[in-house]
Each structure stands twice: as C-alpha cells, then as structure tokens.
Amino acid sequence: MPAEDYGAIEAVKVKGVKVPDGDLHKVDPVDVVRADFTENPGTYETTDRAYKETVERLKDCARDDSGKQNRCPVLKAYYRDLTGDGKDDLIVGVSTPDDNLDIRVYAEEDRRLTQIMEMSDAVLGVELAGRDLIIRAISSLPGYEYHTVWSWDSHQKAMLPTSDEIVRSANAARPKSHRPKTPAPASPRPTPSESGGR
C-alpha cells in the first residue's frame, strides 16, 4: 500500500531553545515542546480547541512538587540517532485533549533545534527499529490498525512516511469458527427382502 499523503513535510527551526554543546540530552523536553507548540502548531489550527487546551496544559508542566505535574501532556522523551549523523535526536509525544498523540522529532544543527517530524493521530504505540520510527494507529476498520514507517530523508531534511500498511491487530477478537456440523450417521440402507417363492 502506498504511503499516506500527510501533506507538506518540512523541517522547521524552533526558536527560543538553545542546545548546549550540541547535545539534546541537555535540553528539557518540556521547554522544547512548549517553544515548538506555541510557534509551530503543526497539524492543529491555532483556533482549534484541542490545540488551545494543550498549550494551556503545557503551563502545568512544573518541575517542583506543586501537584500540577499530572496534567502535563508531555510524555517521557526518547533519544535515537534517526538522521545518521552520529548524534541522538529527540522524540517526544504530547497527549492532546482530543485523545490523539502528537509526535514530534527534533534534531540539532549548529546548536540550534530543528523539528524534523510532526504528526498527530489516535496512536496505539510507537516503536523504534534501527533508524526508523514506526507509528501504530487506530484504523477505521474494526480489528485492524495502521502501521506507518517514518524514515529520514536527506534530500528533504525531514522524516517522511516511507510505508503505510493496514494489519490485523494483535489483540483483535478472533472470529468465531464456523465449523460444519458433524453429519448425522447415515441410516442403513434397507436390504431388499428375499423372495420366499419361486
């Protein structure tokens, strides 16, 4: 199946976040998401309710014990060299009020932050396979899910969806077996009666 058309995909510079020593491990993922989300809505319109609520919830990503941390929509960050330049890139998921997961990937270039991927969907899971990112998302077809593989494209300087497939969900209910009923034993054929006369 050909990859789904996600529209124009391009790298976006993220303003307001410096990368010390060019190491993304030294950058707070919440600061990255907050700066990026407010400057680059991505798949959301700035008038969208889910977008506005997410921006509001980003204010609750406190570093202290204020009790607001549980409302923080930024999930645990992961690091992997997806671009092949020998440096870890930053992978962040942001839970949005519309029950979607906004996934963004960031790379470092000249100690500046660049968003190289952004997508939002009803995500079931995210997997790393080598330098590829595999997104599992809900399908409109019951019992199935979408698997989209995102790979670095050196020409576009961004992660692109290189393959998209629909597969049977591992936890989908198995269809009931329609085994044919065991046929009833055939009744014995009547034997012709022997004639007693000549």
N, C-alpha and C positions, 0 to 999 in steps of 0.2 A: 504494500500500500504506500503511495507517495506521502511524503511528509506534509502535514497540515500547514496551510499558509497562515503564519502568525503575523503577517503584515511586515512593515519595515522594521528590520532589526539592525541596530547600530550601536556602537559604543558611545557612552555618554560620560563626560567628565563630571565628577562630583565635587562641587565647590565647598570650601569650608572645612575640609578634613585633610590634614597632612599625615604622611606615612613616615614615621621616624625610621631612619636607616633603611628605608625601602622595605620594611618588614611589616606585613599586615597583621602579624600576631600581636604587634604593639599598639594596634588601634582597637578602640572599643567598638564592637559591632553595633551597639545601640546608637552611638554617635554617627556611625556610617549610615544606618537606616534612617535616622531622624533627618540628617542632612539631605540624603538622596530622596526620601519620600516627599519632603516639603518642596524640593526643587524640581524633581522629576516624577510626576505621578505615575508614569508608565502606562499600564493598561487601564488606569482609572481616570475619569474626568474629575477635575478639581471640585465640581459641583456635586459629585456622587456622594451619597450618604455614607457608604462604606468607607470611602476614602477619608471623608471628614472625621468619622469616628476613629479610624485608625490613627490619624495624625494626633487626635486628642488623647488617645490611649498611649501614644509614644511618650507623652509627658509623664506618665506613671512609671516609666522605667527608671525607678530610683535606685541609687547604689547603696542607700542606707537601709535600715530596718523600719521604714515608715509604714510597711504593710501594703503599699501600693504595688509592689513588685509582681503580685499575682495577676494584675491586669495588663502587665507588659506584653505586647503582642509579639515581641522578637524572640524567636526560638533559639536553641543552642546553635552556635555557629560551628561550621566545619571548614577544614582547610585541606586543599589539594592543589597540586600543580596541574591545572587544566589547560594552560596555554603552552606548556612545554618549554618555558624559559628558565626552568630550574628554581622558581620561587613559588611558594604556596599562594594560591588565590583564596579568596574569602567567599564562602557560600552561606547565605542567610535566608531563613524562612520567616515570613511575617504573617501571623494569623489575622485574618480580616473578619469583620462582623458579618459578612455575607457567607460565612462558612467556607471560604476559599483560603488557599495558602498562596501568598505572593512570594515567589522565589527569586532572589537576586544574587548575582555573582559579581565579584569585584576583583580587579587586577590592579597591580601597582606599576606605574610607568613614570620614571623620573621623579619618584617620591610623591607622585600625585595619584589620586584614586580615580579609577575608571570603572563604570558599570558596564560589564560585557554581556550580561544576560538579565532579562526580566520577563517573568510570565506569571500569570495568576490562573488557578484552576481549582477544582474540587479534588485536591491531591490526596491520594491514598498512601503514598510513600515516595521517598527519594533514595536512589541508590547510586553509589559511585562504582564505576567499572573502568579501571585504568584512568584515562583522561576524559572519559565520557560521564555525563550526568544523565541518569535515567529517571524520568518522572512517570510515576504510575498515577493515573487519574480515573475518576468515575466515568463510566460510559452510560449513555442513554439507553443502551441495550442491557436489560437485566441479566446478571450473571457474568458480565464481561467488563473489562477495563482497558483503558488506553495505556500503551507504553510508548513514550516519546524519548528518543535518544538525542541529547544535545551535545554537540561537539564543537571544539574550537576551529574557527575558520581564519587562517592567517591573512587571507585577502580582505575579508570583511572586518577583521579585527574584533570579532564578536563570536559568541556561542550561537550556533544555528541548529535548528531541529533537523537532524540528518535522516532520521527514520521515524515512522509513526505506524503503530500496529494496534489492532484490537485483538485481545486474547481472552480466553476463558479465565475467570477469576478463580484463584486457588481455593477460596473459601465459599465459592458458589454452591448452592444446594444441588446435589446430584439429581438428575431427572429420574423419576420412578421407572423401574424396569417394567416393560410390557411383555413379559414372557408369555408365550402362548399357553393356554391351559392344557394340562395333560389330557389327551383324548381319552374318553371312556373306553374301556376294553370292548372290543368288538364281540357282539354276541355270536355264539357258534352258529354256523350255517345249518339250517335244517337238512338232515340227510334224507334223501328220497326213501320212502318206505318200500320195503321189499314186497313184491307181489307174492301172495301166497299161492296163487293158482297158476296154472299153465295157460 
